């Protein structure tokens, strides 16, 4: 019996205070609060990461003389980007294209292999119980603390004993082992894969491999893409391991090849013109990583959205 008077009072309140209602609608439910400090930090971080990339892009458009006579973030007297690209892919018989293909091959094979091994190992550590499980996981955690440069010389000695140095396997095989990837997948699998789903599949007669392939892999997709991206970047930027493992120039990745050109340019003489070529090569080598992130991002986000909706 009080519905009509209450409705009348609500209408009158809206008519008498329309501005307050509009303010509540603008700042009501669904409006996320903003933090000025966090916004400033995000912008500073964005600038910190974008300025070197912008400097690299601008430097790739300059001549060698403009690199030393103009401000770093200012364009040179002439736009030489396409000339630098041509010089990059024709210098020394076009060996840079070979280095770029080598880098793509090393990074893709290593990233896919490391993601597959880390997923299987992490899932096993999270969902199975076996003797020595704690020791194995502790060993993996300990190996994360060991810097990769400390393992480079022992790895080289092992591969030299097996006659595998100066080959593609000398770069790919060590990159397949990712302790951090195993740790990440173990933590992710513990929460992403529900034990009741595994038990229901076992009751239906599914084998362990079938369960892993049809159930676990779909639920672990965001974690797999994360490990894939981490290992892709790590292998792409790897310098020290290929440097000590490879002797043949045609097997070099971009990192080692550009470092050799840089050393030649720093030695003086007529080779100083290589500075613009090296910077152009560094810029070109960044583009595939940007493309990879943009391409895999949708699978990352779609996987997170799918995993966040439970029936």
CORLINTA-V972861 format. One record per residue. N is the residue number from 0. RES is the residue in one small letter. D_CENTER is the distance of its C-alpha to the mean C-alpha in Angstrom with 1 decimal. Layout:
# CORLINTA-V972861
n-><N;N>
res-><RES;RES>
d_center-><D_CENTER;D_CENTER>
This chain:
# CORLINTA-V972861
n-><0;1;2;3;4;5;6;7;8;9;10;11;12;13;14;15;16;17;18;19;20;21;22;23;24;25;26;27;28;29;30;31;32;33;34;35;36;37;38;39;40;41;42;43;44;45;46;47;48;49;50;51;52;53;54;55;56;57;58;59;60;61;62;63;64;65;66;67;68;69;70;71;72;73;74;75;76;77;78;79;80;81;82;83;84;85;86;87;88;89;90;91;92;93;94;95;96;97;98;99;100;101;102;103;104;105;106;107;108;109;110;111;112;113;114;115;116;117;118;119;120;121;122;123;124;125;126;127;128;129;130;131;132;133;134;135;136;137;138;139;140;141;142;143;144;145;146;147;148;149;150;151;152;153;154;155;156;157;158;159;160;161;162;163;164;165;166;167;168;169;170;171;172;173;174;175;176;177;178;179;180;181;182;183;184;185;186;187;188;189;190;191;192;193;194;195;196;197;198;199;200;201;202;203;204;205;206;207;208;209;210;211;212;213;214;215;216;217;218;219;220;221;222;223;224;225;226;227;228;229;230;231;232;233;234;235;236;237;238;239;240;241;242;243;244;245;246;247;248;249;250;251;252;253;254;255;256;257;258;259;260;261;262;263;264;265;266;267;268;269;270;271;272;273;274;275;276;277;278;279;280;281;282;283;284;285;286;287;288;289;290;291;292;293;294;295;296;297;298;299;300;301;302;303;304;305;306;307;308;309;310>
res-><x;x;x;x;x;x;x;x;x;x;x;x;x;x;x;x;x;x;x;x;x;x;x;x;x;x;x;x;x;x;x;x;x;x;x;x;x;x;x;x;x;x;x;x;x;x;x;x;x;x;x;x;x;x;x;x;x;x;x;x;x;x;x;x;x;x;x;x;x;x;x;x;x;x;x;x;x;x;x;x;x;x;x;x;x;x;x;x;x;x;x;x;x;x;x;x;x;x;x;x;x;x;x;x;x;x;x;x;x;x;x;x;x;x;x;x;x;x;x;x;x;x;x;x;x;x;x;x;x;x;x;x;x;x;x;x;x;x;x;x;x;x;x;x;x;x;x;x;x;x;x;x;x;x;x;x;x;x;x;x;x;x;x;x;x;x;x;x;x;x;x;x;x;x;x;x;x;x;x;x;x;x;x;x;x;x;x;x;x;x;x;x;x;x;x;x;x;x;x;x;x;x;x;x;x;x;x;x;x;x;x;x;x;x;x;x;x;x;x;x;x;x;x;x;x;x;x;x;x;x;x;x;x;x;x;x;x;x;x;x;x;x;x;x;x;x;x;x;x;x;x;x;x;x;x;x;x;x;x;x;x;x;x;x;x;x;x;x;x;x;x;x;x;x;x;x;x;x;x;x;x;x;x;x;x;x;x;x;x;x;x;x;x;x;x;x;x;x;x;x;x;x;x;x;x;x;x;x;x;x;x>
d_center-><64.0;62.0;59.4;61.2;61.8;58.2;57.0;59.5;58.3;54.7;55.6;57.7;54.9;52.6;55.3;56.2;52.7;50.5;48.4;47.4;46.4;44.2;42.6;41.9;40.5;38.1;37.0;37.6;35.6;32.1;31.7;28.9;30.0;28.4;27.8;28.5;27.0;23.6;23.7;24.5;21.7;19.1;20.7;20.8;17.1;16.5;19.0;17.7;14.3;16.1;19.1;17.7;16.2;19.6;21.4;19.7;20.6;24.1;24.6;23.9;26.9;29.3;31.7;31.8;34.7;33.1;30.2;32.7;35.2;33.2;31.1;27.3;26.5;29.6;30.1;32.4;35.9;34.7;31.7;30.7;27.2;28.4;30.6;27.8;25.8;28.9;29.4;25.9;26.3;29.9;29.9;31.0;31.4;28.0;26.1;23.0;22.5;22.8;20.3;17.8;18.6;18.4;14.9;13.9;16.0;14.8;11.1;11.9;14.6;13.0;10.0;12.6;15.1;13.2;12.2;15.9;17.4;15.5;16.5;20.1;20.5;19.2;21.4;24.3;24.1;24.0;26.7;29.0;31.5;32.5;34.2;32.1;29.1;29.0;29.3;26.4;24.1;25.4;24.8;21.1;20.9;22.8;20.7;17.6;19.9;20.6;18.8;17.6;20.0;22.8;22.3;22.1;25.9;26.8;24.4;26.0;29.4;28.7;27.5;30.4;32.8;31.4;31.6;28.0;27.2;26.7;25.2;22.0;22.2;22.1;18.5;17.4;19.4;18.2;14.5;15.5;16.3;13.7;15.9;13.3;12.1;15.9;16.6;14.0;15.4;18.9;18.8;17.4;19.9;22.7;22.7;21.2;23.7;27.3;29.8;32.5;30.6;30.5;34.1;35.2;33.6;35.4;38.6;38.2;38.1;34.5;33.3;30.4;28.4;29.2;28.3;24.8;24.3;25.8;25.2;22.5;19.8;20.3;20.1;17.0;15.0;12.8;12.1;11.6;9.0;7.2;8.0;7.2;3.5;4.2;6.9;6.1;4.9;7.8;10.1;9.8;10.7;13.1;16.5;19.1;19.1;19.7;22.1;24.3;24.0;24.7;27.9;28.1;26.8;26.0;23.4;21.5;17.8;17.3;16.8;20.1;21.9;21.3;22.2;25.5;26.3;25.7;28.1;30.5;30.5;31.0;33.9;36.0;38.3;37.6;34.0;33.1;32.5;29.2;27.6;27.0;25.8;23.3;21.9;21.9;20.1;17.4;17.1;17.1;14.3;11.9;12.9;11.4;7.8;9.2;10.9;8.3;6.7;10.4;11.5;9.6;10.1;13.8;13.5;11.6;14.3;17.1;16.4;16.6;19.7;21.2;20.8;22.3;25.5;27.9;31.2>
